[in-house]
């Protein structure tokens, strides 16, 4: 199942607005929902404020898929920077805590405090100054998200 996701959020550290658009593949609607929830929680851990977000399946309607991929390419062309999404697989992650906080807590509980490193993605995003709406380039912007995935 192929999806497109669009999230707009505010980064308080840079006082910037970020427009994130990407595609992803999932095996089921449940898996897609879980991925989106984990990703949104990752943004929230970075002290961002999610303004809006949506994801839709695009592989069940060819015309919609074509238009959504066209929109995705348009957004990539307007990108001014990129964000990194780093995947980590660990036992029962608390999505409100960072990777290191999860591992430290598991260690002190005597549980398996290890994480497998997953994939790392660099996603083009459009970043603008919140006040002026002027673009912020990748030279002046760095953003990384920990995507915490439960081991199963």
C-alpha positions as CSV (number, residue, x, y, z in Angstrom):
1,X,0.0,0.0,0.0
2,X,1.4,3.3,-1.0
3,X,0.7,6.6,0.9
4,X,1.5,10.2,0.7
5,X,2.0,12.1,4.0
6,X,1.9,15.9,4.5
7,X,2.7,17.6,7.8
8,X,3.1,21.3,8.5
9,X,4.7,22.1,11.8
10,X,6.4,25.0,13.7
11,X,10.0,24.6,14.9
12,X,10.3,26.8,18.0
13,X,14.1,26.6,18.0
14,X,14.4,28.2,14.6
15,X,11.2,30.1,14.8
16,X,10.3,28.5,11.5
17,X,7.5,26.9,9.7
18,X,8.2,23.5,8.0
19,X,6.2,21.9,5.2
20,X,7.0,18.1,5.0
21,X,5.7,16.0,2.2
22,X,6.8,12.4,1.5
23,X,5.6,9.1,0.3
24,X,5.8,5.8,2.1
25,X,4.8,2.2,1.7
26,X,3.0,0.1,4.4
27,X,1.7,-3.5,4.5
28,X,-1.7,-2.4,6.0
29,X,-3.7,0.6,7.1
30,X,-2.9,-0.3,10.7
31,X,0.9,-0.2,9.9
32,X,0.5,3.1,8.1
33,X,-1.4,4.7,11.0
34,X,1.3,3.4,13.4
35,X,4.1,4.9,11.3
36,X,2.4,8.2,11.0
37,X,1.7,8.3,14.8
38,X,5.4,7.4,15.6
39,X,6.6,10.1,13.2
40,X,4.3,12.8,14.6
41,X,5.5,11.9,18.2
42,X,9.1,12.2,16.9
43,X,8.3,15.8,15.8
44,X,6.7,16.6,19.1
45,X,9.7,15.3,21.1
46,X,11.8,17.9,19.2
47,X,9.6,20.7,20.7
48,X,7.7,21.4,17.6
49,X,4.1,22.2,17.2
50,X,2.2,20.2,14.6
51,X,-0.1,22.6,12.8
52,X,-1.7,20.0,10.5
53,X,-1.1,16.6,9.1
54,X,-2.7,14.1,6.8
55,X,-1.9,10.9,5.0
56,X,-3.8,9.2,2.3
57,X,-3.5,6.0,0.3
58,X,-2.7,6.7,-3.3
59,X,-2.3,3.3,-4.9
60,X,-6.0,2.5,-5.2
61,X,-6.8,5.2,-7.7
62,X,-4.5,5.8,-10.6
63,X,-5.6,9.4,-11.3
64,X,-5.3,10.4,-7.6
65,X,-1.9,8.7,-7.4
66,X,-0.7,10.6,-10.5
67,X,-1.8,13.9,-9.1
68,X,-0.5,13.3,-5.6
69,X,2.9,12.3,-7.0
70,X,2.8,15.4,-9.2
71,X,2.1,17.5,-6.0
72,X,5.0,15.6,-4.2
73,X,7.4,16.5,-7.0
74,X,6.2,20.1,-6.9
75,X,6.9,20.2,-3.1
76,X,10.3,18.7,-3.6
77,X,11.2,21.4,-6.2
78,X,10.2,24.1,-3.7
79,X,12.2,22.6,-0.9
80,X,14.8,24.9,0.8
81,X,16.3,22.4,3.2
82,X,16.0,18.8,4.4
83,X,15.3,16.9,7.6
84,X,16.8,13.6,8.7
85,X,14.7,10.8,9.9
86,X,16.7,8.1,11.8
87,X,15.0,4.8,12.6
88,X,15.7,2.9,15.8
89,X,14.1,-0.4,16.7
90,X,13.8,-1.0,20.5
91,X,11.6,-2.9,23.0
92,X,8.4,-1.1,23.9
93,X,9.5,2.5,23.2
94,X,7.7,5.3,25.1
95,X,7.0,7.7,22.2
96,X,7.0,10.7,24.5
97,X,10.7,10.1,25.4
98,X,13.9,10.3,23.4
99,X,15.9,7.2,22.4
100,X,18.5,7.8,25.1
101,X,15.8,8.3,27.7
102,X,14.1,5.1,26.7
103,X,17.3,3.1,26.8
104,X,18.4,4.6,30.2
105,X,15.0,3.8,31.7
106,X,15.1,0.2,30.3
107,X,18.7,-0.2,31.6
108,X,17.7,0.8,35.2
109,X,14.7,-1.5,35.1
110,X,17.1,-4.4,34.2
111,X,15.5,-4.8,30.8
112,X,17.2,-5.2,27.4
113,X,18.5,-1.7,26.8
114,X,19.6,-2.0,23.2
115,X,18.4,-0.6,20.0
116,X,19.0,-1.6,16.4
117,X,19.8,1.1,14.0
118,X,17.4,1.2,11.1
119,X,17.4,3.3,8.0
120,X,18.2,7.0,7.8
121,X,16.3,9.2,5.4
122,X,16.9,12.7,4.2
123,X,13.6,14.3,3.3
124,X,13.4,17.6,1.4
125,X,11.2,20.2,3.2
126,X,10.2,23.8,2.7
127,X,11.3,26.0,5.6
128,X,10.3,29.6,6.1
129,X,10.8,32.1,8.8
130,X,7.7,32.3,10.9
131,X,7.5,36.0,11.0
132,X,8.7,37.1,7.5
133,X,7.8,33.9,5.6
134,X,11.2,34.2,3.9
135,X,12.8,30.8,2.9
136,X,15.5,29.4,5.2
137,X,18.1,27.3,3.4
138,X,19.8,24.1,4.5
139,X,22.9,26.1,5.2
140,X,21.2,27.6,8.2
141,X,18.8,24.8,9.1
142,X,19.3,21.3,10.6
143,X,16.6,19.1,11.9
144,X,16.7,15.4,12.9
145,X,13.9,13.2,14.1
146,X,14.3,9.9,16.0
147,X,11.7,7.4,14.6
148,X,11.3,4.9,17.5
149,X,9.9,1.6,16.2
150,X,8.8,-1.2,18.5
151,X,10.7,-4.5,18.0
152,X,8.3,-7.4,17.2
